[in-house]
Amino acid sequence: MSNPTKPEARSYFGWQVERVAFMFGMSGPRVLMLGAASLLAVWPFTVADLLFGVIVWPIAALTVGLVFFRVRGRTADEWITGWVSYHLGKRRDFHKFASGALAPDASPVIDTTDLEPEATEEEAEPEADSITARKRHGHDHGHGVRRGRKRQRADLPGVLAPIEILEDEFPDGTPIAIVHHRIDKTFTAVARITYPGLGLVDTDRREQRVAGWGGLLAGLCTEGNPIIRVQAFQRLLPESGAALRRWHLDHADPQAPEVTQAITEGLLSTATLATSSRESFLAFTMDARRAASAIRSAGGGSRAASAVLARHVISLTASIGGADLAVQSWLQPRELAEVVRSAFTPNMVRSLAERREAADRGGLPAGIDPVLARPASAEARPGYYLHDGSASITYWVYDWPRSRTYSTVLAPLLGEGQHRRTFSMHHEPLGPRKAEKEVMKERTARSVAVRMRQRTGQIVPEHEQAALDRAAQQDVERANGHGLVRFTGLITITVTDFDDTSDASHRELEDAAAALEADAAAARIEVDRMWNTQDIGFAMSALPLGFGLPKARWSQ
C-alpha cells in the first residue's frame, strides 16, 4: 500500500524589468549628460590648455557620476526632472486643490442627448462628421443606443481633472458607471469582487485559481483587443460597525437589563478598534481608438462607447469566474462616487456605511452624487499627500522578487494593519505582434552581451546567462500561445486625523511608512517612495479608476 504524496506547491519567476534603452541602456537625458561630460573632458586638449582642464575635468567627472549613480533606484535625471516639475508647479499653486464652496462647479450635470458624438480616432473623423450632420437634421436612427443618459463631471484634482462619470445600462436595465477620460479617450468599468483567498486552500485549488487569473489576462492578449488595461485593487479599511449596530437594534430586547444594555453599547462603540474590512475591485479600461469601428456602429460618441464597454465586460464575466473571483456587482455611479470620496475623505466611511444600511428602510439613497466624488481640499507635498484631514504616502514596486516565489508572496503586504492601506496591480496585455517584438528584442540583447564576453575571453556572469535563459523560455512560451503582460504595483498607506502642524502626527505617518516598508521586505519586494509625485501616485494606487502604466520609453 503506497502512501499518497502531497503535491509540491508551484513557484513562479520569469518577470523582466522594463528598461529604458535609448542608447546603451540609458535614457535620452542621461545620454546628453554623458555626451556633455565627454566634450568637457576633451575640451582642454583641443585648446591646448591643461590649466583649463583643472577646472572642467572635475565637472566632467561629477557629470559622469550623476549619469551612473543611483539613489533609491532612481537616476539623477529622474530626480532632477521630478524636483523641477514639482517646484515649478508649486510656484503657481498647482500642488493645491480646493473644491466645493471654494470653487463651485457651474455645470456639474450635462445631458448627453444634447451633445454631438465625439470622433474616436483621426481616421474616423469623416464618418463621425456625417453622423453629427444626421443628428443635427433630426435623422438619427438610434443604432440601439438609449437616450437620456447623463454624465457627472466631478471636480477632481491634478491628473484626475479630465475624468467624468457616465451612466449606462446593461441589457437587463441594471445601471453601470463608466469612467471617461476625455484626454486619453479611455472608458473604464469597475467591478466589486469577492474571492475566497489563497492562504488556507490546498495546493491544487490554489494553482487552479492562479491559472484562472492567468487565463483571464491571456484572453486579453489578442491583436487589437480594445481592453488595454486591467487594475486589480484591494484596500483595507477600518470597520465602521454600522451593520453590526443595525443588527443589534433589530434584535435587541427592550426589556433587557440596563447593565446588559450598557455593556453591549460599550462593546459596540469600540468594535471598530479591533475589526477591519477589505474591499476588492477589478477595473477594465477600454481604448476608444481601438474600438472605433464598434463605437461607430453603435452610433458614435461617449454613449456608444459606454455601450460597447458594457458588452465587453459582460463577456469577461466567465473568465473572471474561472479565477474563483465572484463579481458582486458592477459599480453604479453613486457607488463608484462613494468609493472615490471615501478614499479622499476616510472619515466619511462610517457615515456612508450607516447611510447604506439605512437606505433599505426608506432613508437617503446609498452612495453619494458623482459630482461630490472629490476631496474638499488637497495638497501635494514632496513626500506625502494631504487630503481632507488625512495624509497618504504612496510607493511603487520597482523590483520584484529575484528568486522563485509562491503565489502567497504578497501576504505580508495584504495582512492586517493599524492604518488604512491600498494595493493596486496594473496590467497591460500586449498583442501577439508586440509581444514577439519585445521578447525578441530582449533575447537578442542578452545573446549579444553573452557572445561579446565569450569572444573577448571574459567569463560570462551567471546572472547574464540566467537572463538569456529566461528570455529564451519566454520565447518558447510565447510560441506556445502564452501572452505577455506589462505590469506594475503601487501601495498607499493612509493616516487619518492628520495634523500637519503636529510633530506627533508626522511621527505616526513615518512610523506607518516604516511598517509598510518592513512588510514589503518580508514579501521580498523593493519599494520606492514616489518623491515629488505623491498626488499622481495616490491617483494610481488609491483609486480604482484604471490609471497607471505610463507609455514605454524606448523600452528594452
N, C-alpha and C positions, 0 to 999 in steps of 0.2 A: 504494500500500500504506500503510495507516494504522497508526500506532503505537498500541498499547493504552495507555490512560491508567490510572494507578494510582488506585484509588478513594480518596477522601478519608475520613480517619477521622472518625467521628461524634463530636460533642461533646455534653455534657449540661449542663443547667441547668434551673431552674424550681422548686427547693425553696424553701419558705417557712418562716421561723422562726415557731414557735408562740409566741404572745404571750399574756400574761395580760391580760384585758380586763374586769375587774370594773366599772371606771368610768374613762373617759378613758384606757384603755390601762394602767391601774395596778391593782395587786393591792389586796386589802382592807386590809392593814396600811398601805400607802402612802396610800390614801385617808383613813384615820383620822389619819395623821400630818399630811397636808395640811390636813384639817379642823381639827385642833388648832392648827396654825400660823395658820390664818385667824382662829380665835377669839382667840388671843393678840394678833394684830395689831389687832383692833377693840376689844379689852377696854378699853384706856386711854381710848378715845373715849367708850365707854358710861358710864364712871365719871367722865369729865371730869377725868382726872388724867394729864397728859402726862409728869410726872415718873415715874409708874409705867411709862409706855411705854418710858422709857430702859432699864428692867430687862427687860421682856418682849419688846420688839421684837428684840433680838439673839437671844433664844431662838427666836422665830418664824423669823427668817432662817436660823438653824442647822438648824431642823427642815425648812424648805423645801429647804435644801441636801442634807440626808440623803435626802429623797424623790427628788430628781432626779439626784444624783451617784452614779456607779457606780465601783466598784473591782474591776478584773479581771472585768468583765462582770456583777457581782452588785450588787444594790441594798443599801442599809443595812439594811432589814428582813430580807433574806435572811442577811446576815452576823450580825445580832443573833440571829435565830432559831437559826441553826446553833451559834453560840457558847454561847448559854444552854442549848440542848438538850444539847450535849456536856458542859458543866461540871456540869449537874445530874446527868447520868448518872455522871460521874466521881466525884462525891461519894458515890455509892452503889456504886462499883466496877463499874458496868455496862460500862465500857470494857475490862475484863479478862475473860479466859476461861481456864479450866483444865478438863481432862478426864482420862480415863484413871484412873490410881491416885488422883489428887487429887479426882476427882468420878465415882465408878463409877456406871454405869447399872444399875439394879436389874432392868430387864426389857427388854433390847435387842432380843429377837426375840419377835414376837407372831404366833400362828397365827390367820389371819383367818377360819378356819372357825368359831371361837367368837365372832366379832364380829357384831353386828347391823348391817344396812346403814344407811348414812347417808342422810338426806334431802338431795338435791342442790339444792333450792330451796324457798322458802317455799310455793309453790303445790303442790309435790309431797308435802307433809307427810302429808295423809290417806292417799294411796296408799302412801307409804313405811311408814306405821304398819301398814297392812294386810299388807304384805309381811313386816314384822317379826313380826306376830302369827302368820302362817302358818309362819314359821320356828320360832317358839317351840313350836308344837304339832306340829312334825315333818311339815308338809305342803309343804315347799319342793320345787317341781318342777324346780329347777335352772336353767331358762332357758338351757341350753347353757354355763354357766359352770363351770369345773373347780373342784374343792375342793382344799384343802391348800396354797394359796398363802401365802407369808409376807411380812410387811412387816418391814423392817430399819430401826429407828429410830436413826439416827446422832445422836451428841451433837455438835451444831454450834453455833457462837457466833452471838450477835446475831440479825439478821433471818433467819438460816438455821435457827433453832431449830425452827420448825414443820414442817420437811421430814422426810419418811420415804421410804425407797426400797422400792417394791413390786416383786414379781417376777411377771411374767405370761408368757404364751406366745403365739407366732404359731400359726396353724392347723397349720403343719408341725411344731410342737413346739419350735421354737427359742425359748429364753428371751429376755426383753426386760426391761430395768429401766424402771420408771415412777416418776418423782419426784412425790410427792404433797405439796402444800402444804395443810396442814389448815385454815388460816385463810382463804386466798384461794380454796379449793376448786378448785385447778387441778391438772392432771396433765400431766407433761412427759416426752416420749421423746427420746432423744439418739442421733443417727446419726454414726458416724465416716465421714468422706468423704475422697475423693481427687479432685484436679482437675488438669488439665494446665496451668493458668495462662493469662495473657493477654499477657504481655510479649513472647513470641517467636513469636506466631502472626500470620497475615496479617489484614488489616483485616476481611474478610468473616467469617472464622471468629470473630474477637473480638466483632464485633457480634452474631453469632448466639448466642454464649454469654451476652452481656448480655441479649439479648432473651429467651432461655430463662429466665434468672433473673427477669426482669420478668414473664414468663408465669406462673411459679410463684407470685409474690406476687399477681398479678391474679386467679389462680384461687381465692385465699383471700378476695378482696374480694367475697364474696357475703353476702346478707342472712341473718343468724342462723348463720353458719359457726362451729362450735364451736372451731376453731383460731384463737385470739386473738392469738398472738404467735409470731414466728419469730426465733431468735437465731442469727446466723452468727458463729462463734467460731474464732479461729486463735491458736495460741501457738507461739512459737519457743523450743525447748528445747536446752540443751547436749546433744550426742550422748553417750549412755552408753558406746558402744563394745562393748556386750555381744554384739550379733550378729556384729560383726567378730571379736571374740576367740573366739566359739564356732566360727565358720567356720575360724579358724586352727587351733584344737585338733582339728577334724575332719579337716583336710587336711595338717597338719604331718607331715613325715617325721622319725621319731625318730632316724634315723641322720644327720641334717643336721649340718654342722659347728657346734661350740659358738659360734663367733664369729657365725655367721649367726643362730642362735637368740637370742643376746644382743641383736643389733641389732634383730631383729624384736620381741622383748619390749619393748625401749626405745621403738620406734615405736608399739606398741600402747598402752603406758602413757600416751603423750602424745597419742593420737588425739583425745581429747575436747577438746583445746585449740584445734583447728582445724576441727572439724566441729560441725554443729548440725542438728537435725531440726525439722520442722514437723508440728503436729497440727491438723487442722481438723474441726470438728463443726458439725452443724445440730441445734438443739433446737426442737421443736414443742410448744407449750403449748396444752392444751385447757381450756376453762372448763366445769366440770361443770354449772353452771346453764344454759348454752346447750344442753348435750347431755342435759338432764334426761330427755326422753322416751326417747331411745335407751338411757340407763342404766337406766331403769325396766324397759324391755323386756328388758334383759339380766339382770335380777334385782335391781338396786339395790345400792348400796354401792360401796366402793372397788374391789372385784374386778371388778364390772361396768363401772365407769368405765375401768379399765385395759384391759379387753377392747375397749371402744368406741374408745379412743385407738389401740390396736393396729390396728384395722380402718382408721382414718383414715390412719395413717402408711403402711400398705400401699398405699392408693390414691394417695398422694403420690409414690411411687417413680418413676413415669413422668415426672411433672413435674420432679422433681429431675434425672433423666437428661437432660431437654430442655435443661438448662443445662450439659451436659457435666460434671455432678457425679456421681461414682460412689459409691454407698453401699457402703462396705467392709463395714460391719456395723452393726446396731442394738445399742447397748451393753447388755451384760448387767449384772446387779447388781454383780458383782465388778469388772468393767471400769470401770463408772461410779465405783465407790468408789475405784479406783486413780487415775482422773483427778482426782477431788476431793482425795484425800490428797496426790498429787504437787504440786498447786497450793499447798497449805498447807505441805508439807514438801518443798521442792525437792531436798534432799539424798538423798531416797529414790528418786529417778528411776533411778539406776544399779542399785540393788539390786532394784527392781521389774522393770527390764528384764531383768536376769540371771535372775530368778525366772521371767519369762515365757518366756525361751529354754529354761530347764531343765524347764519343765512337760511338754513333749512327750517327755522322756526319763525319765518316772517320778518327777519331783520334786514339790514342792508345787504346788498348782493356781495358775494365773496369777491376777493381781489380788489384792485383799485383801477381807476380810469387810466388808460395808457398814457394820457397827457401828463400824469403825475409820476411816470416811471423815470424819475431823475432825482438827484440829490438837491437839497435846498442850497447847499454850498459845498464847494470842494476846492482843494488847493494841492498842487503837486510840489512836494519838496524833493531835494536831490536823493534822499534815502528812504522816504516814505510818502504815503498819500493820505491826506486828511479829507474826511468826508462825513458830514453830519454828526460831529461829536465822536467819531471813531478814527482810527489810524490803521493803515494796512501797509505791509511790506510784501512785495512780490519778487519771487525768484524764478529764474528759468533754468532748466536742466541742461547743462552744456556738456556733460559727459555721463553716459550710461555705463552700467557695469561692464568691465573689461574682461570678465570671465563668465563662464556659463552660470545661468541663474534659473531659479524655478519660477513658476507663474505667480507665486505669492511674494515675490521680492519686494513689492511696494507696500506690504502690510504695515511696516513701521510708520510710513507717511500717512496712511489712511486710518490709523488707530485713533483711539480716544485721546483727547487733549483738553487742556484748560481753556483754550481760546478757539475762536471761530477759524476754520481752515478750509480752503478750497483747493482742489487739484483738477487741472484740465490737461487732457491729452488731445492734441490737434493732429489729425491725419489728413494727408493729401494723396489720394490714389493717383498713380501715374498710368497712362495708357501704354499698351504694348510697345509702340514705337519709341516713345520717350524712355521707357524702362530699358529697352535694349540699348539705346544710345548711352544712358547713364552707366549701365553695367559694363559695357564695352570700354567706355572712357576710363572707368576705374580699373578694369582689368589690364588695359594697355599701359596705363601709368605705372601700375605695380610691376608689370612684367618688364618694362623698360628699366625701371630702377634696379631690379634684381640682375638683369643681364649686364648693365653697366658695371655693377660691382664685380660680377664674375669676370668680365673682360679685363678689368684693371687689376685682377688678382686680389681683390678685397674679400673679406668674409661677409657673407650675407647675414644680417641680423635676423634672429628668429621672428621678431615682430613683423619684419617686411615679408618674410616667407609666409607667415600666417595670414597676413593681409592679402597676399596673392592667392593663397588657397581659398580664403573666404570669397574673394571676387570670382574665382573660377566656380565655386559652389553656387554662388548666386546666379551665375550664367546658366548653369545646369538646371537650377530650379526654375529660372525664367523660361527656358526652353521647354520645360515640362508643364508650363501653364500657370505657374505661380505669378502673383502680382508683386509690384514694387510700390512702396508707400513712403513718402516723406512724412516725418512726424517730429513733434517736439512736445515738451511738457513744461507746465508752469504751475507754481504753487504760491498761494497767497495766505498770509497769516494776518488776522484782524484782531485788534484790541478795542473793545468798546469803552465808552465813558472815558475817552482820552482827553486830557487837559494839556494843551501844547505848552503852557507856561509852567507845568509842574515837572520837576525832576523825577518824582516817583512814577509818573505816567511814562516818561521816556525810558526809565529803567525797566518797567514792566514790558514795554514794547520790545526793547532789545533782548530781554530775557525770553520772550516768546519767539523772537527770531533765532536766538541761540538754540532753543529747544527744537525748532524746525530743522536747523542745520544738523543737529545731532541725529534726528530721525532720518534725515537724508543720508548721512554717513552710515547709519545702520542698514539702510536699503542699498548701500554700495553705489550710490549715485552722487555726482558732484553738482552742486547748485551755485548759481552766481546771482548776487543781488543786482537788480536792474537799476543801477545808479542813473540818475537824471532822466529816467523814463518810467517812473513809477506809475504815472497816470495811464500810459499805454499798457503797461504790464497788468494793471488792475482790469482794464477793459478786456484783455485777452484771457485772463485767468479767472476772475471772479464773476464773470457774466457769461451765460450760455448763449451767446449771440453769433457764434461761428467765426470770431476773429482769430487771427494767428497766422503763422507760417508766411512770412514775407516772401516776395519773389526771390528765387535763387539768383545770386550774382556770380556769373561765370562758374557755376558750381562744378565741382570735380567729382 
